[in-house]
Amino acid sequence: MSFCDDREDIYSFALTATSKLLKNYNIDPNSIGYLEVGTETLLDKSKSVKSVLMQLFGDNTNIEGVDTINACYGGTNAVFNAINWVESSAWDGRDAIVVAGDIALYAKGNARPTGGAGAVALLIGPNAPIVAEPGLRGTYMQHAYDFYKPDLTSEYPYVDGHYSVNCYTKALDAAYRAYCKREAKQATNGTNGASNGDDSTKTSLDRFDYLAFHSPTCKLVQKSYARLLYHDYLANADSPAFAEVAPELRDMDYEKSLTDKVVEKTFMALTKKRFQERVNPSIQVATNCGNMYCGSVWGGLASLISIVDNKALEGKRIGLFSYGSGLAASFLSFRINGSVEKISSVLSIPARLEARRGVPPETYDEMCNLRKQAHLQKDYTPKGDASTIAPGTYYLTKVDDMFKREYAIKE
């Protein structure tokens, strides 16, 4: 699991991710006309993270966008806003950047090991090798208290774990149904290029070569992929692919199906092989780094690009599900229309994961305590060890008596 002490925060995360994007792809800061940040890790109730990032753009002050907040969904909404800007009459020919990231912390107890930390920066513009399929989105939003942070004196959330999983599953169902409805309306033709043997074993889900999900836990991702196949079954129960499925599952009450173990086990068994091929590559970052909240699903896309061979990805279709408690969710899809070899090389995720420093759980608890002591403090000097921070990383050096934060870059 990835984590940090009081030396790093959401400002330093976003500064590091954005500066590396600009440097690694030799992006002219003047070529950016839109910049938006998705996060739920708040340091200020007024000043945006985006405004902090403006110091990276020199004299280019003509950049639209601010922050988007709704639990783990903010990054996805920021991506939508950036795409909408590029497609709109407001577009001035420049590119957009979206930063999605968080520091996921929990109080001591069973939930603490489900934390994580990280940020993802995405460059969005025309002629990209990864293309959002036009008009293909399905969204679901509801009022729910499944996970929320009403106590501004603490970094820890209030969580109803079982209810939140139920909300996630309902949101997946509804967003996917809405996506399928729009897809049917478009009535597009063509294949996704997947090959899974005899056609009789194929289902509607096979139109996606790969999928990425918001990943609170990797087990939930596995169950969610199986849930999508359950949707295929309900739509076409007579398909040979479902010959061994108990017929009574077809008429099961919807609410019961959300937690029914027979439904879960049946479709997890049916998707076991597909999951390893199509979803497992997208959860390697989550498996190693934990839940990055807003960065989670986009870290999943980065994981997929890094793990799967570039040639194998070309021409393929990727489904993506994003969820944020409270709640907001969307299902969308992408096409790989060109080479992602440069992106994979720059990401270098396997090597970066291998280079991490392993520490015992007690060290994590100590770092959580440091963060707890530092939270909302002014006239404060961080106590964490800056020597362990990787080169090129921004880190906090001081919070003055007016809460203004100062950073340095690790050489």
N, C-alpha and C positions, 0 to 999 in steps of 0.2 A: 504494500500500500504506500502511496506517496503522501507526504505530509511536510509541514514546515513549522518552524518555531516563530518567535516574535520578530525575526529578521526579515520575513517576507509577508506580504499582504496582497490584496487584490490589485492595488496600484502597481506594485513591483511585478506581479504576475503578468499584468496586461502590458506594462512597459517592456518586459523581456520578450513576450511573444510577438508584439508588434515590431519591435526593433529588429528582431531576428528575421521576421518576414521581409522587412524592407532590405536588410543586408543580404540575406541568402539568395534573394531573387533580383538583387540590384534594381530595386524599385525607386524611381524618382519620387520623392515626397510630394512634388508639385503635380504628379499624375493622379493623386487621390482627391476625389471630390466628395466622398461620403465615408463616414466612419461611425460605427455604432457598436456599443458594448452590451452584451447580455450577461448579467450576473445577479446573484442574490446575496453576495457578500458585500455588505454596505459599510463604508467607513464614514459616510457623511449623508445626512438627510436632504441635502440641497445640491452639493457639488457633484457632478457626474464623473465617473471614471474616464469617460471620453475626453473631458476637459483636461485631465491630467496627461493624457496621451498627446495632446496638441503640442507639447514641447518637443516631440519627435519630428514635427513637420515644418520647423523653421518659419519662413515668411509666408507659407501657405496657410492663411487663416480662413480661406473660403472653403470650408469643409462642413457639409451638413451631417446631421445625426447626433444623437445623445445616447442615453442608456435605456435599456428595456428590462423591466423587472417582473417576473412571475415565476418564482421557484426555479426549476431546472429548464423552463421553456424559453427564457429570455433570449438565449442565443439563437434559437430557431426563429423567433419573431424578428430578431435583428437581421437574420439572413433573408427572410421574406421582405423586410423593408428595403434592404440593399438591392435585392433583385427588382423589386417594384420601382425603385429609383432609376435603375439602369434602363428599365423598360418604359419609363414615363417621359412626358414632355419636359420635365425638370432636368433630365439628364444632359450634361454638358460635354459628354465624350470621355470623361475621366473614369477611373475605376473606383471601386468601393472596397473597404476593409471591414470585416466583422470580427470582433474578439468575443469569445465565449469562454468563461472560466469562473471557478469558485474554489473556496476552501471549505470542504465539507467536514464539519465537526459535530460530535455528539457528546453528551454528558457521559460519565462513567456508567458502564452497564453493557447489556447485550448489543446495543446499537453502535457503540463506539468503533468496533472493527469494520463497520460498513461505510466509514468515512473515506476520504480521499482528497486529492488536490491537483489542480492543473488548469491550463488555459490553452486555447486553440485560436490561432489567427488565420482567417481565410481571406484571400484576395478574390473579389468578385467583379467580373466584367465580361465583355463580349469575346467570342472566339476562344472560350476556355475548353480544356479537354474533358472536364466534368460538367455536364450540362443538366440543369434542372428542367424536367419535362414540362413544357408550357401548359398551364391550366390544370395540371394534375396534382391537386392537394385535397385532402379531406381533413376537416377540423372539428373538434369537439370541445366545448367549454361549459363548465358548470360551477356552481358555488359549493365548496366542500371544505371541511376542516380536517383534512387527512394529514397534513404536514404544514406547519406555519411557524412564523417567528415574531410573535407579538411583543416579546420582551427585548427591548432594544439595549438593555444593559448586559445581555448575554449573546454569545455567538451560537448558542445551542437552540435547536428547534423543539417545538412540541409535536410529537408524532403519535399517530394511531396506526401502528404498523399493519395490522390485518386489514383495516379499513382502507389504508392507502394502496395496498395491493389490489383490493377490490376495485378501487377507483381507477387504478392504472389499467386493469383488465377491461373495465367498462369503456374507458376512453379509447383503448386500442380497438375494441369492437366497433365503436361508433365512428371513429376517424377512418378506419379501414373501409367501413360500409360507405361513408361519404366519398372516399377516394374512388371506390369501385363504381359508384353512381356517376361520378364525373367522367371516369374512364369510359364507361359504357356510352355516355352521351357523346363523347368525342368519336366513339366507334372507329378507333384507329386499327389498322391491320399491321401484320408483321410478327416476327418471332423474336424471342429474347436471346436466342443463340445457345440456350442451355441444352444439354444432352443428358438424358436420364434413362436411357434404355428404351424399352417398348413404350409406345404412345399410350397404351392402356393404363400405365402406371402414373401418367402425368395428371396434374391437377392445375387449377387456375393459379395456384401459388407458384408454380414453376415458371411463370412469366417473369419472375424476378430471379436473376442469376445469383444475387447476393442481397443480404439485408443487414441493416444496422438498427439497433434499438437503444433508446435511453436505458442505461444499465445501473439501476440501484443495486442489484445483485445479478450475477451471471446466471443463476438458476432461474430467476424471473424472466430473463431473456429467452432461455430455452423453453419455458412454459408459454411464453408469448408467441414464439414461432409456431409452436404446436397449436395454439389457439387460432392462428390464421388458417391452418389446415382444417380445423373444426368448422370455420366459416365456409370453406370450400365444400365440405361434407354437407352442410345444411343446404347449400345452393344446388348440389348435384349428388345426392346420396346414392343414386343408382350407378355411379361411376365404378368401373372395375377396381379402381384404386382403393375403394372403401368396402370391398367384398367381405372383409373380416370384421367390420365394425358392427357392434350390437345394434339392431334396428331401433331399439327403444331410445337410443340417444338422439334420434331424429326429432322426437316430439317432446323432449325434455323442456321443462319450464326454464325460461331464460335466467332468472335469478338463481335457480338451483345450479345451472350449468357453470356459473361463475366460480363455484367452489367445489363442484363435483369431482371426486377423485377418479372415477371411472372415465369420465371425459378427459381429464388431464392425462392419465396414464395411457389411455388408448392412443391419443394423438401425439403424445411424446414418443411413444414407441414407433409410430408411423413416420415421424419426422427425424428419427435418430440419425440416420445416414445423411439426409439432406442438411441437418443442422451442422454436422461436422464440416461439410463441404461449403455451405452457403452462409452460415452465420458465425461459426467459430472464429474465422479470421478477423471478424469485426469486434470481438470481445477480448482480444489479447491485451489491449491497453487497459481496459477495465479490470481484467484479471490481475494485472500487475500493479495498477495505480489506484484501484478503487473507484468510487463514484465522484466524478468531477462536476456533478450537478449540471450547470449550463454547458460545460464543455464535454459532457459525457457522450452524447450521440455523435458529436462532431469528432471527438477523439476516436469513436468507433469507425467513422469513415476514414480517418487517417490510418487507423490500425489496418483496415482492409486494404488500403492502397499500399501499405508497407509490407504486408504479409503475402499477398497474392502477386504472382509474377505479372509484370507489366503487359506482356503479350497476351496472357490469359484474360486480362481485364478489358482489353480493347473491344469495343462494340457491345459490352455487357450492360445490363440494366440493374440498378440498385434501388431497393425499397428502403425507406427510412422512417422510423417512428420516433417522435419526440413527445415527451410527457413532462409536465410541470405541475406539482401539487397545487391545489387550491380552487379549480384546476384548469389547465389548458393543455391541449394535445393536438398534434397534426401527424398525418401520414402523407408522405410525398415520395417522389422518385426521381432518379437521375440516370443519365446515360453517360458511359465513358466513350467519348467521341474522338479521342486522340490519345497520344502517349502520356502516361503519368510517371514515366521513368525518372524524370528530373524531380518531381514532387517526392517520390518514394526515396530517392537518394538523399535529398535534403532533409526529409523527416528522420531518416536513419533510426527508426524506432527500436528495432532489436538491439542495436549497438548501444543506444542510450539507456535502454532498460538494463542491459548487462553492466553498464558502468556505474550503476547506483550503489550507494553505500548501505549495507544491511545493518540494522540495529535491533536490539531486543525490544519487546513490547513496553518495558519499563521506561525506555528512552522516549517512546511516543507519549506516554503519560506525562513525562516531565515536560515535553515540548507543549503539550496541551495546557499544562499548568502555567507555563511561561506566557502563552497566548492569553490565558484567562487573566493573568496579572496585568498584561499590557493593554487589554481591551478598554477603550474610552479614556486612556491616560493621556495627559499632556505633560510637557516638560519631562519627557521620558527618553532614556537611552536604552535601546534593545540589549538584552543580555545574551542572546543566542550566539553561537560560535560562527562567525562569518567565514572562517577558513575552510569550512566544508562545502561552501556554495560553489557551484560550477562556474567556470569562466564565462563572461558575457551575460551574467545574470544581474538584474537590478536587485538591490537589497536596501532595507531601511537602516538609516544611520542615526536618525534623531526625530523626535516629535517635540516641537518647541512649546512655549507657554501659551501660544495661541492655536494649538493643535495643528500647526502647519508641519507637514511631513517632508523630510529630506532623504534623498537616496544616493547611492553610489553604484557603480558598475564593477563587478568583480573582474579583475584583470587576469 
